[in-house]
């Protein structure tokens, strides 16, 4: 592991410290970069190992570096401040409660390692050649069966297209719609800004449509000249409401009458905690719906595996966009996921995660009830996030700023709004993602939420 550092021979330790600090500050050493071990760097620079260790220790104390037990020294991860929050750029974000993020420490390492070894050992030589644009049939077949069994999706192996996460699937479908002359797509008034950006980059105009307690207000779709609609029907992101049965029927009827495509983002449909089963919308309108899902929540975002169930009338167009993109699918990961499904390990991983996230949701609600009078936890008992409605007089930005000072990263509901009018339409509310923190940091993260809300409602002292 090499590291280029220029030292002053007359003051080696001091110049090493200055060089490393400068490289971190100006970005030449990016967050997440691992530094050489002290012994290695000392030999390379002709300096005492203790001197290198002392420099590392001082920069750890400043928050520039991070010493990880058994894993060496790394440039600390830092996050940019929320808009208008005026948070010091060096603020350390140890705790992450952003909506929709899973607990990466819960990844089924052993099961995945077994699946990789098994799939590589059993795969024919042809599996390691350039693959089909729609993905490996070895995965598409069991994946279609799994989605039918767990989410009620109507699909065969030929209907499945494997992608690099939902973002790539969304891009491929949007470009296919634009290529056939489509121009406008409805989006929920609250959602991922990144999804709206993907749609715009594909040549479609995102048109925000209001939400209420029953989900997307379907009757507002009429007269907008839409070619498609992007929805999260099982668990609206981030407001947490499901699309009601009557609205589902209305959406299916609208799509058929308009000849439009419904893009269903089933991002966390496998995580329900209240006993009610809410299946995929796709089952009631399979010819009008592109169903999308990923392994990001059930396994890990690091796998980069997503999938779409695409209507036959769109399949060739979507695959043409895949060809034009020049992207290829990761065959080895696909084979491993197929082996994981066959062994029942994906089901076990989902069940285990469901229990953990349900317990976290319940713990969060209990602590809020005990320690934050005037607030309310809202949203469906499902998924990896909920809403925290703030007391009167407390603003989202003040809470976000207070959390950042405590090393907590999360955001308000207004940050997910598609436009300013939507952002102003609801009382101040925080989006709480209870999935991401490892178990040993969860209570600390919740304590930071409590402290940030309490601090924001304290009377401001005159200056």
HUWOBEL-V709124 format. One record per pair of residues at least 6 apart in sequence whose ideal C-beta (glycine too) atoms are under 8 Angstrom apart, sorted by the first residue. I is the first residue (numbers start at 1). J is the second residue. Records with the same first field share a line. If there is no record, write none. Layout:
I->J + J
//
This chain:
1->34 + 35 + 36 + 37 + 40
2->36 + 44
3->35 + 36 + 41 + 44
5->16 + 19 + 20 + 23 + 41 + 45
6->15 + 19
7->15 + 16 + 19 + 45 + 47
8->14 + 15
12->45 + 46 + 47 + 51
13->47 + 48 + 51 + 54 + 55
16->45 + 47 + 51 + 52 + 55
17->55 + 58 + 59
20->29 + 35 + 55 + 59 + 64 + 65
21->59 + 62 + 64
22->28
23->29
24->59 + 64 + 65 + 75
25->64
29->35 + 75
30->75
31->75 + 76 + 77 + 78
32->74 + 75 + 77
33->74 + 75
34->72 + 73 + 74
35->41 + 56 + 65 + 72 + 73 + 74 + 75
36->44
37->72 + 73
38->49 + 52 + 53 + 56 + 73
39->49
41->47 + 52
42->48 + 49 + 51 + 52
45->52
56->65 + 67 + 73
57->67
59->65
60->66 + 67 + 73
63->76 + 90 + 92
64->75 + 76 + 90
65->73 + 74 + 75 + 76
66->73 + 74 + 75 + 76 + 77
67->73
68->74
76->92
77->93
78->89 + 90 + 91 + 92 + 93
79->91 + 93 + 409
80->89
81->87 + 88 + 89 + 91 + 404
82->397 + 400 + 401 + 404 + 411 + 415
84->397
85->397 + 400 + 401 + 404
86->401
87->401 + 404 + 405
91->404 + 405 + 407
92->407
93->404 + 407 + 408 + 409
94->407 + 408 + 441
95->406 + 407 + 408 + 409 + 437 + 441 + 444 + 445 + 448
96->408 + 409 + 410 + 433 + 436 + 437 + 445
97->408 + 409 + 410 + 432 + 433 + 434 + 436 + 437 + 445 + 449
98->409 + 410 + 411 + 431 + 433 + 436
99->237 + 238 + 384 + 385 + 410 + 411 + 416 + 431 + 432 + 433
100->237 + 238 + 267 + 268 + 297 + 383 + 384 + 385 + 433 + 435
101->384 + 433 + 435 + 436
102->296 + 297 + 300 + 301 + 353 + 384 + 435 + 436
103->353 + 356 + 435 + 436 + 437 + 438 + 439
104->300 + 301 + 302 + 436 + 438
105->438 + 439
106->352 + 353 + 356
107->299 + 300 + 302
108->299 + 345 + 348 + 349
111->340 + 343 + 345 + 348 + 349
112->299 + 336 + 340
114->339 + 343 + 345
115->336 + 337 + 339 + 340 + 343 + 345
116->332 + 336 + 339
118->339 + 343
119->332 + 335 + 336 + 338 + 339
120->332 + 335
122->339
123->138 + 335
127->136 + 138 + 331 + 335
128->331 + 332
130->328
131->328 + 329 + 331 + 334
132->329
133->319 + 322 + 323 + 328 + 329
134->140 + 160 + 161 + 162 + 315 + 319 + 322
135->160 + 161 + 162 + 163 + 307 + 329 + 334
136->162 + 329 + 331 + 334 + 335 + 338
137->157
138->334 + 335 + 338
139->162 + 334 + 335 + 337 + 338
140->157 + 158 + 160 + 162
141->157 + 338
142->338 + 341 + 342
143->157 + 160 + 162 + 307 + 337 + 338 + 341
144->153 + 155 + 156 + 157 + 159 + 160 + 309
146->341 + 346
147->153 + 155 + 280 + 291 + 293 + 307 + 309
148->154 + 155
150->270 + 347 + 350
151->266 + 269 + 270 + 279 + 280 + 293
152->279 + 280 + 283
153->280 + 282 + 283 + 291 + 309
154->282 + 283 + 286 + 309
155->286 + 291 + 309
158->315
159->309 + 310 + 311 + 312 + 315
160->307 + 308 + 309 + 310
161->169 + 172 + 307 + 308 + 309 + 310 + 315 + 318 + 319 + 322
162->305 + 306 + 307 + 329 + 334
163->169 + 172 + 306 + 307 + 308 + 329
164->304 + 305 + 306 + 327 + 329 + 330
165->294 + 296 + 301 + 304 + 305 + 306
166->265 + 267 + 292 + 293 + 294 + 296 + 306
167->194 + 195 + 198 + 306
168->306 + 327
169->290 + 292 + 306 + 307 + 308
170->195 + 198 + 199 + 230 + 263 + 265 + 292
171->198 + 201 + 202 + 321 + 325
172->308 + 318 + 321 + 322 + 325
173->261 + 263 + 290 + 308 + 310 + 314 + 318 + 321
174->185 + 198 + 199 + 202 + 203 + 204 + 228
175->202 + 203 + 321 + 324
176->314 + 317 + 318 + 320 + 321
177->185 + 202 + 204 + 227 + 228 + 261
178->202 + 203 + 204
179->317 + 320 + 321
180->317
181->227
182->204 + 227 + 228
183->203 + 204 + 205 + 225 + 227
184->204 + 205 + 207 + 224 + 225 + 226 + 227
185->199 + 204 + 205 + 206 + 207 + 226 + 227 + 228 + 229 + 230 + 263
186->206 + 207 + 208 + 209 + 216 + 221 + 224 + 226 + 228 + 229 + 230
187->195 + 196 + 199 + 206 + 207 + 208 + 209 + 229 + 230 + 418
188->208 + 209 + 211 + 216 + 230 + 231 + 232 + 236 + 237 + 418
189->208 + 209 + 210 + 211 + 417 + 418 + 419 + 422
190->211 + 236 + 237 + 238 + 239 + 413 + 416 + 417 + 418 + 422
191->230 + 232 + 237 + 238 + 416 + 418
192->237 + 416
193->416
195->230 + 265
196->206 + 418
199->206 + 230
200->206
204->227 + 228
206->230 + 418
207->224 + 226
208->418 + 419 + 422
209->216 + 217 + 220 + 221 + 224 + 229
210->216 + 217 + 220 + 422
211->217 + 236 + 239 + 241
212->241
213->241
214->241 + 243 + 244 + 246 + 247
215->231 + 233 + 236 + 241 + 242 + 243 + 244 + 247
216->229 + 231 + 233 + 236 + 243 + 247 + 251
218->247 + 250 + 251 + 254
219->250
221->229 + 251 + 254 + 258
222->254
226->258 + 260
227->260 + 261
228->260 + 261 + 262 + 263
229->251 + 255 + 260 + 261 + 262 + 263
230->263 + 265
231->243 + 251 + 262 + 263 + 264 + 265 + 281
232->264 + 265 + 266 + 267
233->242 + 243 + 248 + 251 + 264 + 266 + 278 + 280 + 281
234->242 + 243 + 266 + 268 + 269 + 278 + 279 + 280 + 281 + 382
235->242 + 267 + 268 + 269 + 278 + 380 + 382 + 383
236->242 + 243
237->265 + 267 + 385 + 416
238->379 + 385 + 387 + 413 + 416 + 431
239->379 + 387 + 413
240->378 + 379 + 380 + 382 + 383 + 385 + 386 + 387
241->379 + 380
242->278 + 380
243->251 + 281
248->281 + 284
249->284
251->262 + 281 + 285
252->262 + 281 + 284 + 285 + 288
254->260
255->261 + 262 + 285 + 288 + 289
256->285 + 288
260->288
261->288 + 289 + 290 + 311 + 314
262->281 + 285 + 288 + 289 + 290
263->289 + 290 + 292
264->280 + 281 + 282 + 289 + 290 + 291 + 292
265->292
266->280 + 291 + 292 + 293
267->293 + 294 + 296 + 297 + 383
268->297 + 382 + 383 + 384
269->278 + 279 + 280 + 293
270->297 + 298 + 350 + 354
271->297 + 350 + 353 + 354 + 357 + 382 + 383 + 384
272->278 + 354 + 381 + 382
273->354 + 357 + 358 + 361 + 381 + 382
274->380 + 381 + 382
278->382
280->291
281->289 + 291
282->289 + 291 + 309
286->309 + 311
287->311 + 312 + 313
288->311
289->309 + 311
290->308 + 309 + 310 + 311 + 314
291->308 + 309
292->306 + 307 + 308
293->306 + 307
294->301 + 305 + 306 + 307
295->303 + 305 + 306 + 337
296->303 + 306
297->353 + 384 + 435
298->346 + 349 + 350 + 353
299->337 + 340 + 346 + 349
303->333 + 337
304->330 + 333
305->330 + 333 + 334 + 337
308->318
310->318
337->346
340->346 + 349
356->439
357->383 + 384 + 434 + 435
358->381
360->434 + 435 + 442
361->381 + 386 + 434
363->442 + 443 + 446
364->377 + 386 + 432 + 434 + 446
365->377 + 386
367->446 + 450
368->375 + 376 + 377 + 388 + 450
371->450
372->388 + 391 + 450 + 453 + 454
373->391
374->391 + 392 + 457
375->388 + 389 + 390 + 391 + 453
376->388 + 389
377->386 + 387 + 388 + 389 + 432
378->386 + 387 + 388 + 389 + 429
379->385 + 386 + 387
384->433 + 434 + 435 + 436
385->431 + 432 + 433 + 434 + 435
386->432 + 434
387->413 + 429 + 430 + 431 + 432
388->429 + 430 + 431 + 432 + 449 + 453
389->427 + 428 + 429
390->396 + 399 + 427 + 428 + 429 + 430 + 453 + 456
391->453 + 457
393->457
394->428 + 453 + 456 + 457
395->428 + 456
396->411 + 412 + 413 + 414 + 415 + 428 + 429 + 430
397->412
398->456
399->412 + 428 + 430 + 452 + 453 + 456
400->410 + 411 + 412 + 430 + 452
402->451 + 452 + 453 + 455 + 456
403->409 + 410 + 448 + 449 + 452
406->448 + 451 + 452
407->448
408->445 + 448 + 449 + 452
410->430 + 431 + 432 + 433 + 449
411->430 + 431
412->428 + 429 + 430 + 431
413->426 + 428 + 429 + 430 + 431
414->423 + 424 + 426 + 428
415->431
416->431
417->423
430->449 + 453
432->449
434->442
437->444 + 445
//
